[in-house]
Amino acid sequence: MNSTARSSSYTNEEDIHLVHVYLDISQNPIVGINQSKDKFWSRVESDYNNLKPEDITQYRTQRSLSSRMSIIITAIGKLRGCIRQVEYSNPSGASEQDILNRAKTLLAQDDKFKKGFKFDHVWSLLKDTEKFGHDSGRELPDCQWQSVNFASSQSESPTSESPNSASPGLSSFSLHINEQNFGGTSTERSIGVKKVKGKKKTEEENKIVIETIREQNRQLSERLTKGKDDRQQNYEIQMLRAQTEAKKVAVAAKKVAVAEI
């Protein structure tokens, strides 16, 4: 990738497009299973550039996309931790927006986020992502160096971090940027695949049961039809026998009448 491409800033539209592509691939239980980091980002690069809207003209490489997504996820994870910190302080009468605003203020006390939270345009896409929601407890250390009262000036200084390193407090979603298996942990991917396979197995079993019931109904219908035919046949035989007996009686009566004459 040339220096111009490396130095070019991402627009909000590019961030939104990247997040959509990232989520589509990482949350696909079939595609994402046991996918290596290189293979995962190669797919992201392909989908990002081939499916980008017309107003996005800049080609982005695998390395550029991975780096940008790492920055986005780090910021999202930090803010999630700060939100939990504010929520644990149990602010009376605070609305969801109030809590978010307080969390952003708390986040800005971190030396790395002094300019504030810059990813409101993708916050709604990532704030409720499963990996964040299920591992939210692990995000708290990001803001625990501050007092629960975010306005307080008495706090410890945060440990300096490398821009590309993941803090121990980040959720597994952030940490997963540098893992070998991408698109979700192997356990999460396995669970997703098991759900898909389990659903297919259940559908197949239900289909077998339905076919079995249909076959049993068909056999029962044949038996009932055959039984009806047999009863009809017996009835007709009995009628023929009765008619024959009646004829015999009539013939016998005629013979008696002739004999008396």
C-alpha positions as a Markdown table, in Angstrom:
| # | Residue | x | y | z |
|---|---|---|---|---|
| 1 | Met | 0.0 | 0.0 | 0.0 |
| 2 | Asn | 1.4 | 3.4 | -0.9 |
| 3 | Ser | 2.0 | 6.3 | 1.5 |
| 4 | Thr | -1.0 | 8.2 | 0.1 |
| 5 | Ala | -3.3 | 5.3 | 0.9 |
| 6 | Arg | -1.8 | 4.9 | 4.3 |
| 7 | Ser | -2.2 | 8.5 | 5.3 |
| 8 | Ser | -5.7 | 9.0 | 3.8 |
| 9 | Ser | -8.3 | 9.4 | 6.5 |
| 10 | Tyr | -11.4 | 7.2 | 6.7 |
| 11 | Thr | -14.7 | 9.0 | 6.2 |
| 12 | Asn | -17.8 | 8.2 | 8.3 |
| 13 | Glu | -19.3 | 6.4 | 5.3 |
| 14 | Glu | -16.2 | 4.2 | 5.0 |
| 15 | Asp | -16.3 | 3.4 | 8.7 |
| 16 | Ile | -20.0 | 2.4 | 8.5 |
| 17 | His | -19.3 | 0.3 | 5.4 |
| 18 | Leu | -16.4 | -1.4 | 7.1 |
| 19 | Val | -18.3 | -2.2 | 10.2 |
| 20 | His | -21.2 | -3.7 | 8.2 |
| 21 | Val | -18.7 | -5.9 | 6.2 |
| 22 | Tyr | -16.9 | -6.9 | 9.4 |
| 23 | Leu | -20.1 | -7.9 | 11.2 |
| 24 | Asp | -21.5 | -9.8 | 8.2 |
| 25 | Ile | -18.4 | -12.0 | 8.0 |
| 26 | Ser | -17.5 | -12.4 | 11.7 |
| 27 | Gln | -21.1 | -13.3 | 12.7 |
| 28 | Asn | -21.6 | -15.9 | 10.0 |
| 29 | Pro | -21.3 | -19.2 | 11.8 |
| 30 | Ile | -20.5 | -21.2 | 8.7 |
| 31 | Val | -18.0 | -18.8 | 7.1 |
| 32 | Gly | -16.4 | -17.7 | 10.3 |
| 33 | Ile | -15.6 | -21.1 | 11.8 |
| 34 | Asn | -11.9 | -21.7 | 12.4 |
| 35 | Gln | -11.0 | -18.9 | 10.0 |
| 36 | Ser | -7.4 | -17.7 | 10.3 |
| 37 | Lys | -6.7 | -14.0 | 10.8 |
| 38 | Asp | -5.2 | -13.6 | 7.3 |
| 39 | Lys | -8.1 | -15.4 | 5.6 |
| 40 | Phe | -10.6 | -13.4 | 7.6 |
| 41 | Trp | -9.2 | -10.1 | 6.7 |
| 42 | Ser | -8.6 | -11.1 | 3.1 |
| 43 | Arg | -12.3 | -11.7 | 2.9 |
| 44 | Val | -13.0 | -8.4 | 4.5 |
| 45 | Glu | -10.8 | -6.7 | 2.0 |
| 46 | Ser | -12.5 | -8.4 | -0.9 |
| 47 | Asp | -16.1 | -7.6 | 0.3 |
| 48 | Tyr | -15.2 | -4.1 | 1.4 |
| 49 | Asn | -13.8 | -3.1 | -2.0 |
| 50 | Asn | -16.2 | -5.1 | -4.2 |
| 51 | Leu | -19.4 | -4.1 | -2.4 |
| 52 | Lys | -18.6 | -0.5 | -1.5 |
| 53 | Pro | -21.1 | 2.2 | -2.4 |
| 54 | Glu | -20.4 | 4.5 | -5.4 |
| 55 | Asp | -19.5 | 7.4 | -3.1 |
| 56 | Ile | -16.6 | 5.5 | -1.7 |
| 57 | Thr | -13.8 | 5.5 | -4.2 |
| 58 | Gln | -10.7 | 4.8 | -2.1 |
| 59 | Tyr | -9.4 | 1.3 | -2.3 |
| 60 | Arg | -8.5 | 0.0 | 1.2 |
| 61 | Thr | -6.0 | -2.9 | 1.8 |
| 62 | Gln | -6.3 | -5.7 | 4.3 |
| 63 | Arg | -3.7 | -4.0 | 6.6 |
| 64 | Ser | -5.5 | -0.7 | 6.5 |
| 65 | Leu | -8.9 | -2.2 | 7.2 |
| 66 | Ser | -7.6 | -4.3 | 10.0 |
| 67 | Ser | -5.8 | -1.3 | 11.6 |
| 68 | Arg | -8.9 | 0.9 | 11.3 |
| 69 | Met | -11.2 | -1.7 | 12.7 |
| 70 | Ser | -8.8 | -2.2 | 15.7 |
| 71 | Ile | -9.1 | 1.5 | 16.4 |
| 72 | Ile | -12.9 | 1.5 | 16.2 |
| 73 | Ile | -13.2 | -1.6 | 18.4 |
| 74 | Thr | -10.8 | -0.2 | 21.0 |
| 75 | Ala | -12.8 | 3.0 | 21.3 |
| 76 | Ile | -16.1 | 1.1 | 21.4 |
| 77 | Gly | -14.8 | -1.2 | 24.1 |
| 78 | Lys | -13.5 | 1.6 | 26.2 |
| 79 | Leu | -16.8 | 3.5 | 26.0 |
| 80 | Arg | -18.7 | 0.3 | 27.0 |
| 81 | Gly | -16.5 | 0.0 | 30.0 |
| 82 | Cys | -17.2 | 3.6 | 31.0 |
| 83 | Ile | -20.9 | 3.1 | 30.6 |
| 84 | Arg | -20.8 | 0.1 | 33.0 |
| 85 | Gln | -18.8 | 2.2 | 35.4 |
| 86 | Val | -21.4 | 5.0 | 35.3 |
| 87 | Glu | -24.3 | 2.5 | 35.6 |
| 88 | Tyr | -22.7 | 0.9 | 38.7 |
| 89 | Ser | -22.7 | 4.3 | 40.4 |
| 90 | Asn | -26.5 | 4.1 | 40.0 |
| 91 | Pro | -27.2 | 7.7 | 39.1 |
| 92 | Ser | -30.8 | 8.5 | 40.2 |
| 93 | Gly | -33.1 | 9.5 | 37.4 |
| 94 | Ala | -30.5 | 9.4 | 34.7 |
| 95 | Ser | -31.7 | 8.5 | 31.3 |
| 96 | Glu | -29.9 | 6.3 | 28.8 |
| 97 | Gln | -28.6 | 9.4 | 27.0 |
| 98 | Asp | -27.5 | 10.9 | 30.4 |
| 99 | Ile | -25.5 | 7.8 | 31.1 |
| 100 | Leu | -23.9 | 7.8 | 27.7 |
| 101 | Asn | -22.9 | 11.5 | 28.1 |
| 102 | Arg | -21.4 | 10.9 | 31.5 |
| 103 | Ala | -19.5 | 7.9 | 30.1 |
| 104 | Lys | -18.1 | 10.0 | 27.3 |
| 105 | Thr | -17.0 | 12.6 | 29.8 |
| 106 | Leu | -15.3 | 9.8 | 31.8 |
| 107 | Leu | -13.7 | 8.4 | 28.7 |
| 108 | Ala | -12.2 | 11.8 | 27.9 |
| 109 | Gln | -10.2 | 11.7 | 31.1 |
| 110 | Asp | -8.1 | 8.9 | 29.5 |
| 111 | Asp | -5.0 | 10.4 | 28.0 |
| 112 | Lys | -5.6 | 8.4 | 24.8 |
| 113 | Phe | -9.2 | 9.8 | 24.4 |
| 114 | Lys | -8.7 | 13.5 | 25.4 |
| 115 | Lys | -10.4 | 14.6 | 22.1 |
| 116 | Gly | -13.4 | 12.6 | 23.0 |
| 117 | Phe | -15.3 | 9.7 | 21.5 |
| 118 | Lys | -15.1 | 9.9 | 17.7 |
| 119 | Phe | -17.3 | 7.0 | 16.5 |
| 120 | Asp | -20.9 | 8.0 | 17.2 |
| 121 | His | -21.6 | 7.1 | 13.5 |
| 122 | Val | -20.9 | 3.4 | 14.2 |
| 123 | Trp | -21.8 | 3.2 | 17.9 |
| 124 | Ser | -25.4 | 2.0 | 17.2 |
| 125 | Leu | -24.0 | -0.8 | 15.0 |
| 126 | Leu | -21.6 | -2.1 | 17.6 |
| 127 | Lys | -22.9 | -1.2 | 21.1 |
| 128 | Asp | -25.2 | -4.2 | 21.3 |
| 129 | Thr | -23.0 | -6.7 | 19.5 |
| 130 | Glu | -23.1 | -10.1 | 21.2 |
| 131 | Lys | -19.4 | -10.2 | 22.1 |
| 132 | Phe | -19.7 | -6.8 | 23.9 |
| 133 | Gly | -22.9 | -7.7 | 25.7 |
| 134 | His | -21.8 | -11.1 | 26.9 |
| 135 | Asp | -18.3 | -10.0 | 28.1 |
| 136 | Ser | -19.2 | -6.5 | 29.4 |
| 137 | Gly | -17.9 | -7.3 | 32.8 |
| 138 | Arg | -14.4 | -7.5 | 31.4 |
| 139 | Glu | -14.6 | -4.0 | 30.0 |
| 140 | Leu | -14.8 | -2.3 | 33.4 |
| 141 | Pro | -11.0 | -2.1 | 34.1 |
| 142 | Asp | -10.8 | 0.4 | 31.2 |
| 143 | Cys | -12.4 | 3.0 | 33.4 |
| 144 | Gln | -11.9 | 1.6 | 36.9 |
| 145 | Trp | -8.8 | 3.7 | 37.3 |
| 146 | Gln | -11.2 | 6.6 | 37.7 |
| 147 | Ser | -13.5 | 7.3 | 40.6 |
| 148 | Val | -17.1 | 6.2 | 40.2 |
| 149 | Asn | -17.8 | 9.9 | 40.3 |
| 150 | Phe | -16.4 | 10.8 | 36.9 |
| 151 | Ala | -16.2 | 14.5 | 37.8 |
| 152 | Ser | -13.8 | 13.8 | 40.7 |
| 153 | Ser | -10.2 | 14.9 | 40.1 |
| 154 | Gln | -8.8 | 12.3 | 42.5 |
| 155 | Ser | -7.8 | 9.3 | 40.5 |
| 156 | Glu | -4.8 | 7.2 | 39.5 |
| 157 | Ser | -3.1 | 7.7 | 36.3 |
| 158 | Pro | -3.8 | 5.1 | 33.7 |
| 159 | Thr | -1.1 | 2.8 | 32.6 |
| 160 | Ser | 0.3 | 3.8 | 29.2 |
| 161 | Glu | -0.5 | 1.6 | 26.3 |
| 162 | Ser | 0.8 | 1.0 | 22.9 |
| 163 | Pro | -1.6 | 2.2 | 20.2 |
| 164 | Asn | -1.9 | -1.2 | 18.8 |
| 165 | Ser | -1.9 | -3.3 | 21.9 |
| 166 | Ala | -5.1 | -4.5 | 23.6 |
| 167 | Ser | -5.7 | -3.5 | 27.2 |
| 168 | Pro | -6.5 | -6.4 | 29.6 |
| 169 | Gly | -9.8 | -4.5 | 30.3 |
| 170 | Leu | -11.0 | -4.7 | 26.7 |
| 171 | Ser | -13.8 | -7.1 | 25.9 |
| 172 | Ser | -13.0 | -10.3 | 24.0 |
| 173 | Phe | -14.2 | -8.5 | 20.9 |
| 174 | Ser | -11.3 | -6.1 | 21.2 |
| 175 | Leu | -8.8 | -8.8 | 22.2 |
| 176 | His | -9.8 | -10.9 | 19.3 |
| 177 | Ile | -8.2 | -8.5 | 16.8 |
| 178 | Asn | -4.9 | -10.1 | 17.5 |
| 179 | Glu | -6.0 | -13.7 | 17.8 |
| 180 | Gln | -5.1 | -16.4 | 15.3 |
| 181 | Asn | -8.7 | -17.4 | 14.7 |
| 182 | Phe | -10.8 | -14.5 | 13.5 |
| 183 | Gly | -14.5 | -13.8 | 13.1 |
| 184 | Gly | -15.3 | -14.9 | 16.6 |
| 185 | Thr | -13.7 | -17.3 | 19.1 |
| 186 | Ser | -13.6 | -21.0 | 18.2 |
| 187 | Thr | -16.0 | -21.7 | 21.0 |
| 188 | Glu | -18.5 | -19.1 | 19.8 |
| 189 | Arg | -18.1 | -20.2 | 16.2 |
| 190 | Ser | -18.6 | -23.9 | 17.3 |
| 191 | Ile | -21.7 | -22.9 | 19.2 |
| 192 | Gly | -23.1 | -21.1 | 16.1 |
| 193 | Val | -22.4 | -24.0 | 13.8 |
| 194 | Lys | -23.9 | -26.5 | 16.3 |
| 195 | Lys | -27.1 | -24.4 | 16.4 |
| 196 | Val | -27.3 | -24.4 | 12.6 |
| 197 | Lys | -26.6 | -28.1 | 12.4 |
| 198 | Gly | -29.0 | -28.8 | 15.3 |
| 199 | Lys | -31.7 | -26.9 | 13.5 |
| 200 | Lys | -31.1 | -28.8 | 10.3 |
| 201 | Lys | -31.1 | -32.1 | 12.2 |
| 202 | Thr | -34.4 | -31.2 | 13.9 |
| 203 | Glu | -35.9 | -30.3 | 10.6 |
| 204 | Glu | -34.8 | -33.6 | 9.1 |
| 205 | Glu | -36.1 | -35.6 | 12.1 |
| 206 | Asn | -39.5 | -33.7 | 11.9 |
| 207 | Lys | -39.6 | -34.5 | 8.2 |
| 208 | Ile | -39.1 | -38.2 | 8.9 |
| 209 | Val | -41.8 | -38.2 | 11.6 |
| 210 | Ile | -44.3 | -36.5 | 9.2 |
| 211 | Glu | -43.5 | -39.0 | 6.4 |
| 212 | Thr | -43.9 | -41.9 | 8.9 |
| 213 | Ile | -47.3 | -40.5 | 10.0 |
| 214 | Arg | -48.4 | -40.1 | 6.4 |
| 215 | Glu | -47.4 | -43.7 | 5.5 |
| 216 | Gln | -49.2 | -45.0 | 8.6 |
| 217 | Asn | -52.3 | -43.1 | 7.6 |
| 218 | Arg | -52.1 | -44.4 | 4.0 |
| 219 | Gln | -51.9 | -48.0 | 5.3 |
| 220 | Leu | -54.8 | -47.5 | 7.7 |
| 221 | Ser | -56.8 | -46.0 | 4.8 |
| 222 | Glu | -56.1 | -49.0 | 2.7 |
| 223 | Arg | -57.1 | -51.4 | 5.5 |
| 224 | Leu | -60.3 | -49.5 | 6.1 |
| 225 | Thr | -61.1 | -49.5 | 2.3 |
| 226 | Lys | -60.3 | -53.2 | 2.1 |
| 227 | Gly | -62.4 | -53.9 | 5.2 |
| 228 | Lys | -65.3 | -51.9 | 3.6 |
| 229 | Asp | -64.9 | -53.8 | 0.4 |
| 230 | Asp | -64.9 | -57.1 | 2.3 |
| 231 | Arg | -68.0 | -56.2 | 4.2 |
| 232 | Gln | -69.8 | -55.1 | 1.0 |
| 233 | Gln | -68.7 | -58.4 | -0.6 |
| 234 | Asn | -70.0 | -60.4 | 2.4 |
| 235 | Tyr | -73.3 | -58.5 | 2.3 |
| 236 | Glu | -73.8 | -59.2 | -1.4 |
| 237 | Ile | -73.0 | -62.9 | -0.8 |
| 238 | Gln | -75.6 | -63.1 | 2.0 |
| 239 | Met | -78.1 | -61.4 | -0.3 |
| 240 | Leu | -77.5 | -63.9 | -3.0 |
| 241 | Arg | -77.9 | -66.7 | -0.5 |
| 242 | Ala | -81.1 | -65.2 | 0.8 |
| 243 | Gln | -82.4 | -64.9 | -2.8 |
| 244 | Thr | -81.4 | -68.5 | -3.6 |
| 245 | Glu | -83.2 | -69.8 | -0.4 |
| 246 | Ala | -86.3 | -67.7 | -1.3 |
| 247 | Lys | -86.3 | -69.3 | -4.8 |
| 248 | Lys | -85.9 | -72.7 | -3.3 |
| 249 | Val | -88.9 | -72.1 | -1.0 |
| 250 | Ala | -91.0 | -70.9 | -3.9 |
| 251 | Val | -90.1 | -73.9 | -6.0 |
| 252 | Ala | -90.9 | -76.2 | -3.2 |
| 253 | Ala | -94.3 | -74.5 | -2.6 |
| 254 | Lys | -95.2 | -74.9 | -6.3 |
| 255 | Lys | -94.3 | -78.6 | -6.1 |
| 256 | Val | -96.6 | -79.1 | -3.1 |
| 257 | Ala | -99.4 | -77.3 | -4.9 |
| 258 | Val | -99.1 | -79.4 | -8.0 |
| 259 | Ala | -99.1 | -82.6 | -5.9 |
| 260 | Glu | -102.3 | -81.6 | -4.2 |
| 261 | Ile | -104.1 | -81.1 | -7.5 |
